Amino acid sequence: MPSENSLADAKQQMLDQHLRARGITEERVLDAMRRVPREEFVPAALRERAYDDRALPVEFEQTISQPYTVAFMAQAAGLQTHERVLEIGTGTGYGAAVLSHLASKVCTIERWPDLRKSATERLERLGFRNVVTKFGDGSHGWMEQSPFDVIVVTAAAERLPAAFLDQLTEGGRIIIPIGKPGVGQTMIRFTRRIGKLREENLGMFSFVPLVCDS
Ligand code: SAH
């Protein structure tokens, strides 16, 4: 088992070399990345790899996203402390934990019931009180909890789900990787202005696919 010191060193290295040096400059985002113990979200056997800047495998052929990607999406979302965020793809709950330090409430949806269950238990155990989870296909959004200031999608979609626009506040942002699975996807930020979406290309990333019911 790695000593707490080596984990602390690895976390500092993540902050300085993998995040700050690569353009994550927003102090609130860096602080959120510092406060979340990523070692609690990765499989026990990979604990000492927790602060490597790479996605790691978890159950059901899913992944915990790379720290840089989580920080990049959080920075792109430009969250303010009073805002509400919807995350599609809870996975381990790591991304939701980071977002919970940046927003007033995080609603997160996962399509694997067992992943949702273990993420919910983990987030409760670690004391993340402003996160609620739901089982289901997140491409429909979460009408009862809407509107959201930010929607973050942590799986690759072929197109923007139509349900999101109506669940987004005016000035709200959607951060979503769009493209075919396997070949890398373009991270897009949509911003709602006067009821319409403005689109910005934020670069290439690689995600597991968003799997929709229909
Ligand atoms: N945010 C996660 C990483 C998630 S990987 C973390 O920090 O650990 C993407 C997740 O999206 C996977 O867990 C996958 O099961 C889930 N997913 C895929 N399609 C989905 C859908 N339509 N609705 C909700 N979750 C979905």
Boltz pocket constraint, residues with backbone or C-beta under 6 A from the ligand:
constraints:
  - pocket:
      binder: B
      contacts: [[A, 62], [A, 63], [A, 64], [A, 65], [A, 88], [A, 89], [A, 90], [A, 91], [A, 92], [A, 93], [A, 94], [A, 95], [A, 96], [A, 109], [A, 110], [A, 111], [A, 112], [A, 115], [A, 136], [A, 137], [A, 138], [A, 139], [A, 154], [A, 155], [A, 208], [A, 209], [A, 210], [A, 211], [A, 212], [A, 213]]
      max_distance: 6.0
